Amino acid sequence: MIVTVSRHAHFNAAHRLYNSQWDLEKNEAVFGKCTNPRYHGHNYELIVHVTGEVDPSTGYVVDMKWLSDLIKIEIEDRFDHKNLNEETEEFKELNPTAEHIAYVIWNLLRPCIPIQHQLKVSLYETPRNYVAYEGQ
């Protein structure tokens, strides 16, 4: 039996969308208020989905406590209450768009998830705007 289990988490972080190859006028035209040099923040909502065969001995795809702890250590502790542009290695050179943040989160979690399981990350930047990445 194949089942998807999902864990909901959150973190708060500031960022600035900015392309250093462009002048301020072009950055403002493309990113609008999100290119504010003083940054802005979001209350990110993260959903981590793990799909796989249910282990007949435990009844689990993965232990949800283990998944919760993994997300806390790898994601929440790393990004919560941080300025993503200035305080994280992952975004020193990578524009911290929601798309890139989801991609980075997926890559941080993927080595920790059993290889036989699929991983999908859904990241809500606002209640109406979210992205999903599953390794393509």
N, CA, C and O atoms as a GROMACS GRO file, in nm:
protein
  544
    1MET      N    1   0.086  -0.118   0.000
    1MET     CA    2   0.000   0.000   0.000
    1MET      C    3   0.090   0.124   0.000
    1MET      O    4   0.178   0.137   0.085
    2ILE      N    5   0.068   0.214  -0.095
    2ILE     CA    6   0.143   0.340  -0.105
    2ILE      C    7   0.059   0.452  -0.044
    2ILE      O    8  -0.057   0.469  -0.079
    3VAL      N    9   0.120   0.527   0.048
    3VAL     CA   10   0.051   0.635   0.118
    3VAL      C   11   0.143   0.758   0.123
    3VAL      O   12   0.265   0.744   0.128
    4THR      N   13   0.082   0.875   0.121
    4THR     CA   14   0.156   1.000   0.141
    4THR      C   15   0.123   1.052   0.281
    4THR      O   16   0.007   1.070   0.316
    5VAL      N   17   0.228   1.077   0.359
    5VAL     CA   18   0.212   1.141   0.489
    5VAL      C   19   0.267   1.282   0.477
    5VAL      O   20   0.362   1.307   0.402
    6SER      N   21   0.208   1.375   0.549
    6SER     CA   22   0.248   1.515   0.539
    6SER      C   23   0.263   1.576   0.677
    6SER      O   24   0.186   1.547   0.769
    7ARG      N   25   0.364   1.660   0.689
    7ARG     CA   26   0.389   1.731   0.815
    7ARG      C   27   0.390   1.880   0.786
    7ARG      O   28   0.458   1.927   0.694
    8HIS      N   29   0.314   1.955   0.864
    8HIS     CA   30   0.301   2.100   0.851
    8HIS      C   31   0.396   2.166   0.950
    8HIS      O   32   0.402   2.127   1.067
    9ALA      N   33   0.470   2.265   0.903
    9ALA     CA   34   0.562   2.339   0.989
    9ALA      C   35   0.560   2.485   0.946
    9ALA      O   36   0.495   2.520   0.847
   10HIS      N   37   0.629   2.570   1.018
   10HIS     CA   38   0.636   2.710   0.976
   10HIS      C   39   0.765   2.773   1.025
   10HIS      O   40   0.830   2.724   1.118
   11PHE      N   41   0.800   2.881   0.959
   11PHE     CA   42   0.912   2.964   1.002
   11PHE      C   43   0.888   3.105   0.953
   11PHE      O   44   0.818   3.126   0.854
   12ASN      N   45   0.946   3.201   1.023
   12ASN     CA   46   0.936   3.342   0.987
   12ASN      C   47   1.072   3.387   0.938
   12ASN      O   48   1.174   3.358   1.002
   13ALA      N   49   1.074   3.457   0.826
   13ALA     CA   50   1.203   3.501   0.773
   13ALA      C   51   1.186   3.626   0.689
   13ALA      O   52   1.079   3.652   0.633
   14ALA      N   53   1.293   3.704   0.683
   14ALA     CA   54   1.296   3.823   0.598
   14ALA      C   55   1.379   3.792   0.474
   14ALA      O   56   1.467   3.706   0.476
   15HIS      N   57   1.349   3.865   0.367
   15HIS     CA   58   1.430   3.852   0.247
   15HIS      C   59   1.412   3.974   0.158
   15HIS      O   60   1.325   4.059   0.182
   16ARG      N   61   1.495   3.980   0.058
   16ARG     CA   62   1.484   4.083  -0.045
   16ARG      C   63   1.505   4.014  -0.178
   16ARG      O   64   1.603   3.941  -0.197
   17LEU      N   65   1.413   4.036  -0.271
   17LEU     CA   66   1.429   3.984  -0.405
   17LEU      C   67   1.508   4.087  -0.485
   17LEU      O   68   1.469   4.203  -0.495
   18TYR      N   69   1.619   4.042  -0.542
   18TYR     CA   70   1.709   4.137  -0.607
   18TYR      C   71   1.803   4.061  -0.700
   18TYR      O   72   1.858   3.956  -0.664
   19ASN      N   73   1.820   4.114  -0.819
   19ASN     CA   74   1.916   4.059  -0.914
   19ASN      C   75   2.031   4.159  -0.925
   19ASN      O   76   2.011   4.270  -0.974
   20SER      N   77   2.149   4.120  -0.880
   20SER     CA   78   2.263   4.214  -0.878
   20SER      C   79   2.311   4.252  -1.018
   20SER      O   80   2.388   4.347  -1.033
   21GLN      N   81   2.268   4.181  -1.119
   21GLN     CA   82   2.305   4.212  -1.257
   21GLN      C   83   2.220   4.328  -1.313
   21GLN      O   84   2.251   4.382  -1.419
   22TRP      N   85   2.115   4.364  -1.243
   22TRP     CA   86   2.023   4.469  -1.288
   22TRP      C   87   2.039   4.594  -1.203
   22TRP      O   88   2.086   4.588  -1.090
   23ASP      N   89   2.000   4.708  -1.260
   23ASP     CA   90   1.997   4.831  -1.181
   23ASP      C   91   1.870   4.832  -1.095
   23ASP      O   92   1.782   4.747  -1.110
   24LEU      N   93   1.864   4.930  -1.004
   24LEU     CA   94   1.750   4.937  -0.912
   24LEU      C   95   1.619   4.952  -0.988
   24LEU      O   96   1.518   4.894  -0.948
   25GLU      N   97   1.619   5.029  -1.095
   25GLU     CA   98   1.495   5.051  -1.172
   25GLU      C   99   1.440   4.919  -1.227
   25GLU      O  100   1.320   4.893  -1.217
   26LYS      N  101   1.526   4.837  -1.284
   26LYS     CA  102   1.479   4.708  -1.337
   26LYS      C  103   1.435   4.616  -1.224
   26LYS      O  104   1.333   4.548  -1.236
   27ASN      N  105   1.511   4.613  -1.112
   27ASN     CA  106   1.469   4.532  -0.997
   27ASN      C  107   1.332   4.574  -0.948
   27ASN      O  108   1.248   4.489  -0.917
   28GLU      N  109   1.308   4.705  -0.940
   28GLU     CA  110   1.177   4.753  -0.895
   28GLU      C  111   1.068   4.716  -0.995
   28GLU      O  112   0.956   4.683  -0.954
   29ALA      N  113   1.097   4.722  -1.123
   29ALA     CA  114   0.998   4.687  -1.225
   29ALA      C  115   0.961   4.538  -1.216
   29ALA      O  116   0.844   4.503  -1.235
   30VAL      N  117   1.058   4.453  -1.189
   30VAL     CA  118   1.033   4.310  -1.184
   30VAL      C  119   0.980   4.264  -1.048
   30VAL      O  120   0.884   4.188  -1.041
   31PHE      N  121   1.042   4.310  -0.939
   31PHE     CA  122   1.011   4.259  -0.806
   31PHE      C  123   0.923   4.350  -0.722
   31PHE      O  124   0.877   4.310  -0.615
   32GLY      N  125   0.898   4.473  -0.767
   32GLY     CA  126   0.811   4.565  -0.694
   32GLY      C  127   0.858   4.589  -0.552
   32GLY      O  128   0.977   4.607  -0.527
   33LYS      N  129   0.762   4.588  -0.458
   33LYS     CA  130   0.794   4.614  -0.317
   33LYS      C  131   0.889   4.509  -0.259
   33LYS      O  132   0.955   4.534  -0.157
   34CYS      N  133   0.896   4.394  -0.322
   34CYS     CA  134   0.980   4.285  -0.269
   34CYS      C  135   1.129   4.311  -0.286
   34CYS      O  136   1.211   4.235  -0.234
   35THR      N  137   1.166   4.419  -0.358
   35THR     CA  138   1.308   4.451  -0.371
   35THR      C  139   1.352   4.561  -0.275
   35THR      O  140   1.460   4.617  -0.290
   36ASN      N  141   1.268   4.592  -0.177
   36ASN     CA  142   1.299   4.693  -0.076
   36ASN      C  143   1.437   4.666  -0.015
   36ASN      O  144   1.459   4.557   0.039
   37PRO      N  145   1.530   4.761  -0.022
   37PRO     CA  146   1.665   4.739   0.032
   37PRO      C  147   1.666   4.712   0.184
   37PRO      O  148   1.766   4.663   0.237
   38ARG      N  149   1.557   4.744   0.251
   38ARG     CA  150   1.548   4.719   0.396
   38ARG      C  151   1.479   4.586   0.426
   38ARG      O  152   1.453   4.554   0.542
   39TYR      N  153   1.450   4.509   0.321
   39TYR     CA  154   1.393   4.376   0.333
   39TYR      C  155   1.245   4.378   0.373
   39TYR      O  156   1.190   4.483   0.405
   40HIS      N  157   1.184   4.264   0.370
   40HIS     CA  158   1.047   4.244   0.417
   40HIS      C  159   1.037   4.098   0.461
   40HIS      O  160   1.123   4.017   0.429
   41GLY      N  161   0.932   4.065   0.535
   41GLY     CA  162   0.924   3.931   0.591
   41GLY      C  163   0.797   3.857   0.557
   41GLY      O  164   0.698   3.915   0.512
   42HIS      N  165   0.802   3.728   0.581
   42HIS     CA  166   0.687   3.639   0.562
   42HIS      C  167   0.678   3.541   0.676
   42HIS      O  168   0.778   3.506   0.739
   43ASN      N  169   0.558   3.496   0.702
   43ASN     CA  170   0.532   3.384   0.792
   43ASN      C  171   0.512   3.262   0.701
   43ASN      O  172   0.399   3.232   0.661
   44TYR      N  173   0.620   3.195   0.669
   44TYR     CA  174   0.615   3.083   0.576
   44TYR      C  175   0.548   2.962   0.640
   44TYR      O  176   0.575   2.928   0.755
   45GLU      N  177   0.462   2.899   0.564
   45GLU     CA  178   0.400   2.772   0.603
   45GLU      C  179   0.459   2.665   0.512
   45GLU      O  180   0.456   2.678   0.390
   46LEU      N  181   0.509   2.561   0.571
   46LEU     CA  182   0.578   2.454   0.499
   46LEU      C  183   0.503   2.323   0.520
   46LEU      O  184   0.466   2.289   0.633
   47ILE      N  185   0.481   2.251   0.412
   47ILE     CA  186   0.425   2.117   0.422
   47ILE      C  187   0.521   2.022   0.352
   47ILE      O  188   0.552   2.039   0.234
   48VAL      N  189   0.567   1.924   0.425
   48VAL     CA  190   0.658   1.824   0.372
   48VAL      C  191   0.578   1.695   0.354
   48VAL      O  192   0.519   1.643   0.449
   49HIS      N  193   0.577   1.645   0.230
   49HIS     CA  194   0.501   1.525   0.195
   49HIS      C  195   0.600   1.412   0.165
   49HIS      O  196   0.692   1.430   0.085
   50VAL      N  197   0.581   1.298   0.228
   50VAL     CA  198   0.664   1.181   0.203
   50VAL      C  199   0.572   1.068   0.158
   50VAL      O  200   0.475   1.033   0.226
   51THR      N  201   0.602   1.012   0.042
   51THR     CA  202   0.520   0.906  -0.016
   51THR      C  203   0.600   0.778  -0.023
   51THR      O  204   0.715   0.776  -0.068
   52GLY      N  205   0.538   0.670   0.021
   52GLY     CA  206   0.606   0.542   0.014
   52GLY      C  207   0.518   0.428   0.060
   52GLY      O  208   0.402   0.446   0.095
   53GLU      N  209   0.579   0.312   0.059
   53GLU     CA  210   0.513   0.189   0.103
   53GLU      C  211   0.497   0.194   0.255
   53GLU      O  212   0.589   0.232   0.327
   54VAL      N  213   0.381   0.153   0.302
   54VAL     CA  214   0.358   0.143   0.446
   54VAL      C  215   0.433   0.020   0.497
   54VAL      O  216   0.417  -0.090   0.444
   55ASP      N  217   0.514   0.041   0.599
   55ASP     CA  218   0.589  -0.069   0.661
   55ASP      C  219   0.490  -0.156   0.738
   55ASP      O  220   0.424  -0.107   0.830
   56PRO      N  221   0.478  -0.283   0.703
   56PRO     CA  222   0.380  -0.368   0.772
   56PRO      C  223   0.410  -0.390   0.920
   56PRO      O  224   0.319  -0.420   0.997
   57SER      N  225   0.535  -0.374   0.961
   57SER     CA  226   0.568  -0.395   1.102
   57SER      C  227   0.533  -0.276   1.190
   57SER      O  228   0.508  -0.293   1.310
   58THR      N  229   0.531  -0.153   1.132
   58THR     CA  230   0.499  -0.034   1.212
   58THR      C  231   0.366   0.029   1.174
   58THR      O  232   0.302   0.096   1.254
   59GLY      N  233   0.324   0.007   1.050
   59GLY     CA  234   0.206   0.076   0.998
   59GLY      C  235   0.237   0.216   0.950
   59GLY      O  236   0.146   0.290   0.913
   60TYR      N  237   0.365   0.254   0.951
   60TYR     CA  238   0.409   0.388   0.911
   60TYR      C  239   0.470   0.388   0.772
   60TYR      O  240   0.524   0.287   0.726
   61VAL      N  241   0.460   0.503   0.705
   61VAL     CA  242   0.547   0.531   0.592
   61VAL      C  243   0.680   0.578   0.650
   61VAL      O  244   0.786   0.523   0.619
   62VAL      N  245   0.673   0.681   0.734
   62VAL     CA  246   0.784   0.724   0.819
   62VAL      C  247   0.722   0.766   0.952
   62VAL      O  248   0.604   0.804   0.957
   63ASP      N  249   0.799   0.761   1.056
   63ASP     CA  250   0.753   0.805   1.188
   63ASP      C  251   0.736   0.956   1.185
   63ASP      O  252   0.831   1.028   1.154
   64MET      N  253   0.617   1.006   1.216
   64MET     CA  254   0.589   1.149   1.209
   64MET      C  255   0.671   1.229   1.311
   64MET      O  256   0.705   1.344   1.285
   65LYS      N  257   0.704   1.172   1.425
   65LYS     CA  258   0.789   1.240   1.522
   65LYS      C  259   0.929   1.259   1.463
   65LYS      O  260   0.989   1.365   1.478
   66TRP      N  261   0.979   1.156   1.397
   66TRP     CA  262   1.109   1.166   1.331
   66TRP      C  263   1.106   1.274   1.222
   66TRP      O  264   1.199   1.353   1.211
   67LEU      N  265   0.998   1.278   1.143
   67LEU     CA  266   0.984   1.378   1.038
   67LEU      C  267   0.976   1.518   1.097
   67LEU      O  268   1.038   1.612   1.046
   68SER      N  269   0.901   1.533   1.204
   68SER     CA  270   0.890   1.662   1.273
   68SER      C  271   1.026   1.709   1.323
   68SER      O  272   1.062   1.826   1.305
   69ASP      N  273   1.101   1.619   1.385
   69ASP     CA  274   1.234   1.654   1.436
   69ASP      C  275   1.328   1.691   1.322
   69ASP      O  276   1.407   1.784   1.334
   70LEU      N  277   1.321   1.618   1.212
   70LEU     CA  278   1.405   1.645   1.096
   70LEU      C  279   1.378   1.785   1.041
   70LEU      O  280   1.472   1.860   1.012
   71ILE      N  281   1.252   1.822   1.026
   71ILE     CA  282   1.215   1.954   0.975
   71ILE      C  283   1.264   2.063   1.070
   71ILE      O  284   1.312   2.167   1.026
   72LYS      N  285   1.251   2.039   1.199
   72LYS     CA  286   1.297   2.140   1.296
   72LYS      C  287   1.448   2.162   1.284
   72LYS      O  288   1.494   2.276   1.278
   73ILE      N  289   1.523   2.054   1.279
   73ILE     CA  290   1.669   2.065   1.276
   73ILE      C  291   1.718   2.122   1.143
   73ILE      O  292   1.800   2.213   1.142
   74GLU      N  293   1.668   2.068   1.032
   74GLU     CA  294   1.721   2.105   0.900
   74GLU      C  295   1.663   2.234   0.844
   74GLU      O  296   1.729   2.302   0.766
   75ILE      N  297   1.540   2.269   0.883
   75ILE     CA  298   1.474   2.385   0.821
   75ILE      C  299   1.445   2.495   0.922
   75ILE      O  300   1.496   2.606   0.910
   76GLU      N  301   1.364   2.466   1.022
   76GLU     CA  302   1.322   2.570   1.116
   76GLU      C  303   1.442   2.632   1.188
   76GLU      O  304   1.453   2.754   1.194
   77ASP      N  305   1.531   2.550   1.242
   77ASP     CA  306   1.646   2.604   1.313
   77ASP      C  307   1.737   2.684   1.220
   77ASP      O  308   1.802   2.780   1.264
   78ARG      N  309   1.743   2.647   1.095
   78ARG     CA  310   1.831   2.712   0.997
   78ARG      C  311   1.773   2.845   0.947
   78ARG      O  312   1.848   2.940   0.927
   79PHE      N  313   1.641   2.854   0.926
   79PHE     CA  314   1.582   2.970   0.859
   79PHE      C  315   1.493   3.058   0.947
   79PHE      O  316   1.471   3.174   0.913
   80ASP      N  317   1.442   3.006   1.058
   80ASP     CA  318   1.345   3.082   1.139
   80ASP      C  319   1.408   3.208   1.198
   80ASP      O  320   1.516   3.204   1.258
   81HIS      N  321   1.338   3.318   1.181
   81HIS     CA  322   1.381   3.450   1.230
   81HIS      C  323   1.518   3.490   1.178
   81HIS      O  324   1.600   3.546   1.251
   82LYS      N  325   1.541   3.460   1.051
   82LYS     CA  326   1.666   3.496   0.985
   82LYS      C  327   1.637   3.588   0.867
   82LYS      O  328   1.528   3.587   0.810
   83ASN      N  329   1.736   3.667   0.834
   83ASN     CA  330   1.737   3.739   0.707
   83ASN      C  331   1.801   3.643   0.608
   83ASN      O  332   1.921   3.618   0.614
   84LEU      N  333   1.721   3.590   0.518
   84LEU     CA  334   1.771   3.485   0.429
   84LEU      C  335   1.888   3.532   0.343
   84LEU      O  336   1.981   3.456   0.320
   85ASN      N  337   1.883   3.656   0.296
   85ASN     CA  338   1.990   3.709   0.212
   85ASN      C  339   2.122   3.720   0.288
   85ASN      O  340   2.229   3.694   0.232
   86GLU      N  341   2.116   3.760   0.412
   86GLU     CA  342   2.237   3.794   0.486
   86GLU      C  343   2.282   3.690   0.588
   86GLU      O  344   2.401   3.684   0.621
   87GLU      N  345   2.190   3.607   0.637
   87GLU     CA  346   2.225   3.518   0.748
   87GLU      C  347   2.228   3.369   0.712
   87GLU      O  348   2.250   3.286   0.800
   88THR      N  349   2.205   3.336   0.588
   88THR     CA  350   2.207   3.196   0.548
   88THR      C  351   2.301   3.176   0.430
   88THR      O  352   2.303   3.256   0.337
   89GLU      N  353   2.378   3.069   0.436
   89GLU     CA  354   2.470   3.038   0.326
   89GLU      C  355   2.395   3.006   0.198
   89GLU      O  356   2.441   3.040   0.088
   90GLU      N  357   2.281   2.941   0.212
   90GLU     CA  358   2.205   2.896   0.095
   90GLU      C  359   2.162   3.010   0.003
   90GLU      O  360   2.146   2.989  -0.117
   91PHE      N  361   2.144   3.130   0.060
   91PHE     CA  362   2.092   3.242  -0.020
   91PHE      C  363   2.190   3.358  -0.031
   91PHE      O  364   2.150   3.470  -0.064
   92LYS      N  365   2.316   3.333  -0.005
   92LYS     CA  366   2.418   3.438  -0.024
   92LYS      C  367   2.425   3.478  -0.171
   92LYS      O  368   2.443   3.596  -0.202
   93GLU      N  369   2.412   3.381  -0.261
   93GLU     CA  370   2.421   3.406  -0.404
   93GLU      C  371   2.294   3.369  -0.480
   93GLU      O  372   2.285   3.391  -0.600
   94LEU      N  373   2.196   3.314  -0.411
   94LEU     CA  374   2.072   3.267  -0.474
   94LEU      C  375   1.957   3.356  -0.430
   94LEU      O  376   1.932   3.372  -0.310
   95ASN      N  377   1.886   3.415  -0.526
   95ASN     CA  378   1.774   3.503  -0.496
   95ASN      C  379   1.667   3.424  -0.418
   95ASN      O  380   1.619   3.323  -0.469
   96PRO      N  381   1.630   3.466  -0.296
   96PRO     CA  382   1.541   3.386  -0.213
   96PRO      C  383   1.392   3.400  -0.249
   96PRO      O  384   1.311   3.442  -0.167
   97THR      N  385   1.361   3.365  -0.372
   97THR     CA  386   1.221   3.359  -0.413
   97THR      C  387   1.157   3.237  -0.347
   97THR      O  388   1.228   3.149  -0.298
   98ALA      N  389   1.026   3.231  -0.345
   98ALA     CA  390   0.958   3.113  -0.290
   98ALA      C  391   1.002   2.987  -0.365
   98ALA      O  392   1.019   2.881  -0.304
   99GLU      N  393   1.019   2.998  -0.496
   99GLU     CA  394   1.062   2.884  -0.576
   99GLU      C  395   1.199   2.833  -0.530
   99GLU      O  396   1.218   2.713  -0.513
  100HIS      N  397   1.293   2.926  -0.511
  100HIS     CA  398   1.426   2.886  -0.468
  100HIS      C  399   1.426   2.833  -0.324
  100HIS      O  400   1.499   2.739  -0.293
  101ILE      N  401   1.346   2.892  -0.238
  101ILE     CA  402   1.340   2.844  -0.099
  101ILE      C  403   1.287   2.701  -0.096
  101ILE      O  404   1.342   2.617  -0.024
  102ALA      N  405   1.182   2.671  -0.172
  102ALA     CA  406   1.129   2.534  -0.177
  102ALA      C  407   1.234   2.438  -0.231
  102ALA      O  408   1.249   2.327  -0.179
  103TYR      N  409   1.305   2.478  -0.333
  103TYR     CA  410   1.412   2.396  -0.391
  103TYR      C  411   1.522   2.367  -0.289
  103TYR      O  412   1.567   2.253  -0.276
  104VAL      N  413   1.564   2.469  -0.217
  104VAL     CA  414   1.668   2.452  -0.115
  104VAL      C  415   1.619   2.360  -0.004
  104VAL      O  416   1.692   2.271   0.040
  105ILE      N  417   1.496   2.380   0.042
  105ILE     CA  418   1.441   2.294   0.147
  105ILE      C  419   1.438   2.149   0.100
  105ILE      O  420   1.478   2.059   0.175
  106TRP      N  421   1.392   2.124  -0.020
  106TRP     CA  422   1.388   1.989  -0.074
  106TRP      C  423   1.527   1.926  -0.073
  106TRP      O  424   1.544   1.811  -0.033
  107ASN      N  425   1.626   2.003  -0.116
  107ASN     CA  426   1.763   1.952  -0.123
  107ASN      C  427   1.824   1.929   0.015
  107ASN      O  428   1.910   1.843   0.031
  108LEU      N  429   1.781   2.005   0.115
  108LEU     CA  430   1.827   1.982   0.251
  108LEU      C  431   1.765   1.855   0.310
  108LEU      O  432   1.831   1.781   0.383
  109LEU      N  433   1.638   1.829   0.277
  109LEU     CA  434   1.568   1.714   0.334
  109LEU      C  435   1.593   1.584   0.259
  109LEU      O  436   1.597   1.477   0.320
  110ARG      N  437   1.610   1.592   0.127
  110ARG     CA  438   1.618   1.471   0.044
  110ARG      C  439   1.722   1.369   0.093
  110ARG      O  440   1.690   1.250   0.096
  111PRO      N  441   1.844   1.410   0.132
  111PRO     CA  442   1.941   1.310   0.177
  111PRO      C  443   1.900   1.238   0.306
  111PRO      O  444   1.954   1.132   0.338
  112CYS      N  445   1.807   1.295   0.379
  112CYS     CA  446   1.765   1.238   0.507
  112CYS      C  447   1.644   1.146   0.495
  112CYS      O  448   1.615   1.069   0.587
  113ILE      N  449   1.575   1.152   0.383
  113ILE     CA  450   1.454   1.073   0.360
  113ILE      C  451   1.495   0.940   0.296
  113ILE      O  452   1.577   0.940   0.205
  114PRO      N  453   1.440   0.829   0.342
  114PRO     CA  454   1.476   0.700   0.280
  114PRO      C  455   1.463   0.706   0.128
  114PRO      O  456   1.366   0.759   0.074
  115ILE      N  457   1.561   0.652   0.060
  115ILE     CA  458   1.572   0.663  -0.085
  115ILE      C  459   1.450   0.608  -0.158
  115ILE      O  460   1.415   0.655  -0.266
  116GLN      N  461   1.385   0.508  -0.100
  116GLN     CA  462   1.269   0.447  -0.165
  116GLN      C  463   1.143   0.533  -0.154
  116GLN      O  464   1.040   0.500  -0.213
  117HIS      N  465   1.150   0.642  -0.078
  117HIS     CA  466   1.035   0.731  -0.060
  117HIS      C  467   1.047   0.854  -0.150
  117HIS      O  468   1.157   0.903  -0.176
  118GLN      N  469   0.934   0.902  -0.195
  118GLN     CA  470   0.929   1.027  -0.271
  118GLN      C  471   0.911   1.143  -0.174
  118GLN      O  472   0.852   1.128  -0.067
  119LEU      N  473   0.964   1.259  -0.213
  119LEU     CA  474   0.956   1.379  -0.130
  119LEU      C  475   0.898   1.493  -0.212
  119LEU      O  476   0.938   1.515  -0.326
  120LYS      N  477   0.805   1.565  -0.152
  120LYS     CA  478   0.748   1.686  -0.212
  120LYS      C  479   0.743   1.792  -0.103
  120LYS      O  480   0.708   1.764   0.011
  121VAL      N  481   0.779   1.914  -0.140
  121VAL     CA  482   0.776   2.027  -0.047
  121VAL      C  483   0.678   2.131  -0.102
  121VAL      O  484   0.688   2.172  -0.217
  122SER      N  485   0.583   2.172  -0.018
  122SER     CA  486   0.492   2.282  -0.051
  122SER      C  487   0.524   2.396   0.044
  122SER      O  488   0.530   2.378   0.166
  123LEU      N  489   0.545   2.515  -0.012
  123LEU     CA  490   0.582   2.630   0.069
  123LEU      C  491   0.486   2.745   0.041
  123LEU      O  492   0.474   2.792  -0.073
  124TYR      N  493   0.416   2.788   0.146
  124TYR     CA  494   0.324   2.900   0.136
  124TYR      C  495   0.396   3.027   0.181
  124TYR      O  496   0.441   3.036   0.295
  125GLU      N  497   0.406   3.124   0.090
  125GLU     CA  498   0.463   3.254   0.126
  125GLU      C  499   0.354   3.342   0.186
  125GLU      O  500   0.380   3.421   0.278
  126THR      N  501   0.234   3.328   0.134
  126THR     CA  502   0.114   3.392   0.189
  126THR      C  503   0.003   3.287   0.182
  126THR      O  504   0.022   3.183   0.120
  127PRO      N  505  -0.111   3.312   0.244
  127PRO     CA  506  -0.219   3.213   0.234
  127PRO      C  507  -0.264   3.186   0.090
  127PRO      O  508  -0.321   3.081   0.062
  128ARG      N  509  -0.240   3.280   0.000
  128ARG     CA  510  -0.284   3.263  -0.139
  128ARG      C  511  -0.172   3.227  -0.237
  128ARG      O  512  -0.199   3.184  -0.348
  129ASN      N  513  -0.047   3.244  -0.195
  129ASN     CA  514   0.065   3.219  -0.286
  129ASN      C  515   0.152   3.107  -0.231
  129ASN      O  516   0.208   3.118  -0.122
  130TYR      N  517   0.163   3.000  -0.308
  130TYR     CA  518   0.251   2.892  -0.266
  130TYR      C  519   0.313   2.826  -0.386
  130TYR      O  520   0.265   2.838  -0.499
  131VAL      N  521   0.422   2.754  -0.359
  131VAL     CA  522   0.493   2.679  -0.461
  131VAL      C  523   0.510   2.537  -0.410
  131VAL      O  524   0.502   2.510  -0.290
  132ALA      N  525   0.534   2.446  -0.502
  132ALA     CA  526   0.560   2.306  -0.467
  132ALA      C  527   0.677   2.256  -0.550
  132ALA      O  528   0.689   2.290  -0.668
  133TYR      N  529   0.762   2.176  -0.488
  133TYR     CA  530   0.876   2.118  -0.560
  133TYR      C  531   0.891   1.973  -0.518
  133TYR      O  532   0.886   1.939  -0.400
  134GLU      N  533   0.911   1.887  -0.619
  134GLU     CA  534   0.928   1.744  -0.590
  134GLU      C  535   1.045   1.682  -0.666
  134GLU      O  536   1.043   1.564  -0.700
  135GLY      N  537   1.146   1.765  -0.692
  135GLY     CA  538   1.269   1.710  -0.741
  135GLY      C  539   1.287   1.699  -0.891
  135GLY      O  540   1.374   1.624  -0.937
  136GLN      N  541   1.209   1.771  -0.967
  136GLN     CA  542   1.230   1.765  -1.113
  136GLN      C  543   1.326   1.872  -1.156
  136GLN      O  544   1.356   1.884  -1.275
   0.00000   0.00000   0.00000
